[in-house]
Amino acid sequence: EPMRAFYRLIAQEHDRMGTNDDLLARMYGWLDEAYNLTDDPDVLTRLDELVLYTRYVELKFKFNDADGDDARSSAAQRLSRHTYRMRDTMLVHVRGLWSWLRRRGVEPEDPGVLNVGSTKETDSPWMSDEPFSEEEIAGYLEDGLAHYDKDRMDFEPVSFSEELVPAAEALDLPEVSRGDFGSGQRFRGRHTMYTWLEEDAKSLDFEVTGGLIEWYRDRGNVRFELFSPKEVFVEPVAVDESVPPDGETYEITLESPYTGLHWVEWSDGSDRTRVRWPEGQFMTVRSSMGDPASLPNNRRVYFYVPKGTEMVGGFTSGNANERTRVHDGDGNEVFVMADVEGNEGYFSIPVPEGQDGSLWSFRRGYGQQILMTVPPYLARSERELLLPKEVVEADAE
C-alpha cells in the first residue's frame, strides 16, 4: 500500500496541488513506510533506487529555487552530479536533464558518448562515478523525513462537474462592473476558455493580435480550436490558424453546428497574443487542482460562492501574491494572499454571514489561485460566467 500511494502520487494524481515540501514529505514518508514492511533484498534495492529518485526531485526543486548565477550554477552541478551517479537505475535521463538545464541558461559539461554502465574518469563537478553507499542513501531518507512537512489544509475539498450552464439569470446575480483577465488580455502559451452558443448565434467572433513579443515572431500562426461535448468524435468543430505573429489585429469567426456549451483552445508558441471578445460573451476559465489557470497578471475576475458554503478554500502560488485581494459579494476585502506563508500554499477564508450565494472576486490578481471548495470557474462578469449545472439548479430553488 505505501508504494501504491507513492506511484499514484507521482504518476496519477493530476489533480494534486500543493507545495514542493508537501510532495517531498509524502514521497519520503511512503518510502520509509515501505522499508519497514520488507526484508526482501531485491525490494530493498528498488526502494534504495527510489530514494535516489526522490533526492533527484528534491535537488531539482532546489535548482528552481536558487537565486543568483552562482547559486544556480552550484545547484545545477549538485543536480547533474547526483543524476549522473544514478544513471544505471534508468530512472532519470541524464542527457535530457542537461538539455533541460541548457534551456534555463546553464551549460553543463558534456562527456561525449554516454552509455549505461560506462565509466569516465573525470574531476568535473558535473559528473561522478562514485557509487552510492548504504549510509548515504539512508542519510537522504533520514534528512528528508526530518526536513519536510506535509501541508496543513483546514478545509475539505469539494468536487464539481464540468457540465456548465449560464448562471446570471437563473441565480439572479447582481450586475457587477466588468473585470479583466489581466495585462490587456495578453495571453501567452496554451489556454482554454468555456463559452455558450445560442441557437441564433452558433459562432464565436473575436479579435486576435499575435506576435506581441517581436523577437519570437518565428513561432508560427496562432491556432484556435473550438470543441463541443456534443461532437462524438471529440474532434474540434472549428479550427482557425490564420492569424500570423505580426502584431496586427485580425477578426476571426469559429462556427459550430451545435448549441450550448463549448470550449475554445488556443496556442501561440509563447510569443504572446491579445484575444478580445465582445462584452457579455460567455467566457469562463477553469482553475481547479487538476486544471490550474495561468492567467495574465493584474487581473480582476469573479467566482461564485454557493449557498451554504462556510469556507472558501484553495491553493495559491507564484510571485507578487501580496497584491492579490479577495472581495466578498458586497465588495469587502476579506483576504490578502500575502497572508499565505511563503507566498505559496493553501488558503482558507471563512464566509461571512449573508455572503454565501453571491459573487466574489479576486482583484489585482497575480500568480495562480486554485479554488477547491467552490466552483473553480472565473469570469470577467456575472453575464460571462458559466457554472456547474448542479450548483445552478440547487441555488435557483
Salt bridges, closest charged atoms under 4 A:
GLU1 OE2 - ARG4 NE 3.11
GLU13 OE2 - ARG8 NE 3.72
ASP22 OD2 - ARG16 NH2 2.61
ASP22 OD2 - ARG26 NE 2.92
GLU49 OE1 - ARG46 NH1 3.07
GLU58 OE2 - ARG55 NH1 3.42
GLU107 OE2 - ARG102 NE 2.72
ASP110 OD2 - ARG95 NH1 3.11
ASP110 OD2 - ARG102 NH2 3.84
ASP129 OD1 - ARG87 NH2 2.72
GLU136 OE1 - ARG85 NH2 2.97
GLU162 OE2 - ARG286 NH2 3.94
GLU163 OE2 - LYS389 NZ 3.77
GLU199 OE2 - LYS202 NZ 3.89
GLU225 OE2 - ARG223 NH2 2.90
GLU241 OE2 - ARG223 NH1 3.17
GLU279 OE1 - ARG178 NH1 3.95
GLU279 OE2 - ARG383 NH2 3.27
GLU333 OE1 - ARG325 NE 3.54
GLU384 OE1 - ARG380 NE 2.87
